[in-house]
């Protein structure tokens, strides 16, 4: 039976105003009653544990001690909390993963309603990989990869995310093992996460998602789709050895291989839409191929697909700025909660960017995510120490005004395009193996 935590004092420790405005303490009370979880009095309440885990990610994977020190030092609650991290560490383990999922979905749905414009929402899909700590439980669930050098050490997680093209807001991602017997594909994970999007959202994906099974899943959900196709697949759909420029109405039918690979497809599965063929804007000799259910001209389709690059910068912010590249949790439950609440922390920064963009009358994409995150961190102590609601609103207003000044520079020249290459690292030390030989055998 799941046990949740409540303070022994009727005056709880206050959390961040930004977090409380989206997920008040009453939300956690309703969550406990809905699932009929048992309550047990402990020093760390549920909302404080969730906030501290979010705070760690806002701080770039801060330590447990940093999270505890961030609690208000005024002790308005009258409770003395030890600086030892054992209590908070145990509290993180006791929180059900379902709570982190609910919080993530609640924040996304709330922000999605407030940040939605009058135009159709556009969501971009892409996949990436994350690393977890080398622990027995994580290695079994997410086996490490291997190459010609041998087995890797770190468990590898395959993650697929949907992000709003205009605001950068992220829906709850789906993930699974990239290697091993239970390995899953990006298309499978994207189909699983599709239900979390708004019902009328346009889905845009690159050539990795331009396959029949994923396109059928999107269309079957009632959403429009725009996917890039490979040249061979586009010509197969058109039924011609060469594809002319323009928009072509087609009926995309499932092949024998599609039905064999995806048994859930109906026997006569087909999609009605358009194959759009246009010139590459930077390489005139190259053609681009798209499948879409939108009745738009090729120029409009190409302009919409250009938005897809935004998710590349979003994933970079998640992995580098929020420091989600390698999760530090040593158990499966804690690592999954860290991942979910890292996305929630990312969305909180996106909410501030949206408010700042409205104040500046620009797009949220024109603001720097890393700089706004730094401003949010610097403003947290002042928000927690506010003595009245009026003072809290004033400090929130100052936070938004400061974030509105953090616009990205407008470059007069286009940045050069570089190939996907990395600098060679010096290798002065031998490679460590997973199972080193004993000293006697080494001799």
Number of C-alpha atoms within 10 A of each C-alpha: 6 12 13 19 20 17 18 14 13 9 11 20 21 18 23 20 21 19 17 15 9 16 18 14 17 11 14 17 12 11 14 18 11 9 9 11 13 12 13 13 13 15 19 22 20 22 24 23 21 22 18 23 24 27 23 24 25 24 19 18 22 16 14 17 14 16 22 19 12 15 18 16 13 9 13 11 14 12 14 9 14 11 14 11 15 11 14 22 13 11 20 20 16 17 20 15 18 10 17 19 16 15 21 24 18 16 21 23 16 12 18 21 10 10 16 13 11 6 6 11 19 23 27 26 24 22 22 16 16 18 18 24 20 18 15 14 14 22 18 12 18 25 25 22 15 11 7 5 7 10 13 14 19 19 25 25 22 21 20 23 24 27 24 25 24 19 24 24 24 26 25 24 22 20 24 20 22 22 19 13 9 11 14 15 16 23 21 16 19 24 17 15 19 23 11 14 23 17 13 13 18 22 26 25 22 18 13 15 22 22 18 20 20 21 26 19 18 20 16 11 12 12 18 20 23 27 23 22 24 17 16 12 14 24 17 14 17 18 11 10 9 12 19 12 15 15 21 15 15 15 14 21 15 22 13 10 8 16 17 11 11 13 9 10 17 10 10 9 15 16 17 14 20 23 28 26 23 20 17 13 11 7 8 9 8 10 15 17 26 25 27 24 19 14 12 13 11 18 13 12 20 21 10 14 18 11 16 22 13 17 22 14 13 21 20 15 17 18 19 14 22 22 19 23 18 20 19 16 19 15 16 20 16 20 19 17 24 25 22 24 25 27 23 28 26 23 22 23 21 24 24 23 27 27 19 26 24 13 14 17 10 14 15 23 18 15 23 17 25 14 16 24 24 15 18 22 15 12 16 19 15 17 22 19 17 15 10 9 10 10 14 18 14 13 18 20 14 13 22 23 17 14 27 25 16 19 20 12 9 8 7 6 6 7 7 5 6 6 5 5 6 6 5 6 6 6 7 6 6 6 8 8 11 10 6 8 10 8 7 6 6 7 6
